Amino acid sequence: MTTVAPERLSRIREIIAENIDVDLDRLSDTALFIDELGADSLKLIDVLSALEMEYSIVIDMNELPKMTNVEATYQVTAAAAGW
Protein backbone atom coordinates (compact mmCIF):
# COMPACT_ATOMS: atom_id res chain seq x y z
CA MET A 1 0.00 0.00 0.00
CA THR A 2 1.18 3.50 -0.82
CA THR A 3 2.24 5.75 2.03
CA VAL A 4 0.02 8.83 2.06
CA ALA A 5 1.79 12.19 1.87
CA PRO A 6 -0.49 14.67 3.70
CA GLU A 7 0.34 17.63 1.44
CA ARG A 8 -0.37 15.60 -1.70
CA LEU A 9 -3.60 14.23 -0.24
CA SER A 10 -4.69 17.76 0.64
CA ARG A 11 -3.98 19.02 -2.89
CA ILE A 12 -5.76 16.05 -4.47
CA ARG A 13 -8.77 16.73 -2.24
CA GLU A 14 -8.81 20.37 -3.42
CA ILE A 15 -8.64 19.31 -7.07
CA ILE A 16 -11.48 16.84 -6.60
CA ALA A 17 -13.68 19.35 -4.76
CA GLU A 18 -13.14 21.95 -7.45
CA ASN A 19 -13.91 19.58 -10.31
CA ILE A 20 -16.97 17.84 -8.86
CA ASP A 21 -18.36 21.10 -7.46
CA VAL A 22 -18.53 20.10 -3.81
CA ASP A 23 -17.41 21.95 -0.67
CA LEU A 24 -14.23 20.62 0.91
CA ASP A 25 -16.05 20.08 4.21
CA ARG A 26 -18.35 17.52 2.51
CA LEU A 27 -15.46 15.69 0.89
CA SER A 28 -14.36 13.02 3.34
CA ASP A 29 -11.76 10.47 2.28
CA THR A 30 -14.40 7.78 1.89
CA ALA A 31 -17.42 9.70 0.52
CA LEU A 32 -18.39 8.17 -2.81
CA PHE A 33 -18.24 10.74 -5.58
CA ILE A 34 -21.24 9.51 -7.57
CA ASP A 35 -23.46 7.86 -4.96
CA GLU A 36 -22.98 10.33 -2.11
CA LEU A 37 -21.81 13.58 -3.67
CA GLY A 38 -23.75 13.58 -6.94
CA ALA A 39 -20.79 13.71 -9.34
CA ASP A 40 -21.19 12.33 -12.83
CA SER A 41 -18.73 10.57 -15.11
CA LEU A 42 -17.86 13.77 -16.98
CA LYS A 43 -16.82 15.47 -13.75
CA LEU A 44 -14.67 12.47 -12.90
CA ILE A 45 -12.95 12.78 -16.26
CA ASP A 46 -12.28 16.42 -15.33
CA VAL A 47 -10.73 15.22 -12.06
CA LEU A 48 -8.51 12.78 -13.92
CA SER A 49 -7.40 15.47 -16.38
CA ALA A 50 -6.72 17.99 -13.61
CA LEU A 51 -4.60 15.46 -11.73
CA GLU A 52 -2.64 14.68 -14.88
CA MET A 53 -1.92 18.37 -15.41
CA GLU A 54 -1.11 19.05 -11.74
CA TYR A 55 1.40 16.22 -11.46
CA SER A 56 2.58 15.94 -15.11
CA ILE A 57 1.49 12.31 -15.28
CA VAL A 58 -0.70 10.10 -17.44
CA ILE A 59 -3.52 8.16 -15.78
CA ASP A 60 -4.92 5.39 -17.92
CA MET A 61 -8.65 5.88 -18.57
CA ASN A 62 -9.13 2.26 -17.41
CA GLU A 63 -8.31 3.53 -13.91
CA LEU A 64 -11.27 5.92 -13.88
CA PRO A 65 -13.78 3.39 -12.46
CA LYS A 66 -11.43 2.87 -9.50
CA MET A 67 -11.52 6.58 -8.64
CA THR A 68 -14.62 6.34 -6.45
CA ASN A 69 -13.52 8.45 -3.47
CA VAL A 70 -10.56 10.51 -2.25
CA GLU A 71 -8.64 7.50 -0.92
CA ALA A 72 -9.00 5.54 -4.15
CA THR A 73 -8.16 8.58 -6.28
CA TYR A 74 -5.01 9.16 -4.24
CA GLN A 75 -3.98 5.52 -4.78
CA VAL A 76 -4.55 5.72 -8.55
CA THR A 77 -2.66 9.01 -8.75
CA ALA A 78 0.20 7.72 -6.60
CA ALA A 79 0.55 4.62 -8.78
CA ALA A 80 0.65 6.72 -11.96
CA ALA A 81 3.17 9.15 -10.42
CA GLY A 82 5.33 6.43 -8.89
CA TRP A 83 5.09 7.79 -5.35
C-alpha positions in Angstrom: 0.0 0.0 0.0 1.2 3.5 -0.8 2.2 5.8 2.0 0.0 8.8 2.1 1.8 12.2 1.9 -0.5 14.7 3.7 0.3 17.6 1.4 -0.4 15.6 -1.7 -3.6 14.2 -0.2 -4.7 17.8 0.6 -4.0 19.0 -2.9 -5.8 16.1 -4.5 -8.8 16.7 -2.2 -8.8 20.4 -3.4 -8.6 19.3 -7.1 -11.5 16.8 -6.6 -13.7 19.4 -4.8 -13.1 22.0 -7.5 -13.9 19.6 -10.3 -17.0 17.8 -8.9 -18.4 21.1 -7.5 -18.5 20.1 -3.8 -17.4 21.9 -0.7 -14.2 20.6 0.9 -16.0 20.1 4.2 -18.4 17.5 2.5 -15.5 15.7 0.9 -14.4 13.0 3.3 -11.8 10.5 2.3 -14.4 7.8 1.9 -17.4 9.7 0.5 -18.4 8.2 -2.8 -18.2 10.7 -5.6 -21.2 9.5 -7.6 -23.5 7.9 -5.0 -23.0 10.3 -2.1 -21.8 13.6 -3.7 -23.7 13.6 -6.9 -20.8 13.7 -9.3 -21.2 12.3 -12.8 -18.7 10.6 -15.1 -17.9 13.8 -17.0 -16.8 15.5 -13.7 -14.7 12.5 -12.9 -12.9 12.8 -16.3 -12.3 16.4 -15.3 -10.7 15.2 -12.1 -8.5 12.8 -13.9 -7.4 15.5 -16.4 -6.7 18.0 -13.6 -4.6 15.5 -11.7 -2.6 14.7 -14.9 -1.9 18.4 -15.4 -1.1 19.0 -11.7 1.4 16.2 -11.5 2.6 15.9 -15.1 1.5 12.3 -15.3 -0.7 10.1 -17.4 -3.5 8.2 -15.8 -4.9 5.4 -17.9 -8.6 5.9 -18.6 -9.1 2.3 -17.4 -8.3 3.5 -13.9 -11.3 5.9 -13.9 -13.8 3.4 -12.5 -11.4 2.9 -9.5 -11.5 6.6 -8.6 -14.6 6.3 -6.5 -13.5 8.4 -3.5 -10.6 10.5 -2.2 -8.6 7.5 -0.9 -9.0 5.5 -4.2 -8.2 8.6 -6.3 -5.0 9.2 -4.2 -4.0 5.5 -4.8 -4.5 5.7 -8.5 -2.7 9.0 -8.7 0.2 7.7 -6.6 0.6 4.6 -8.8 0.6 6.7 -12.0 3.2 9.1 -10.4 5.3 6.4 -8.9 5.1 7.8 -5.3 
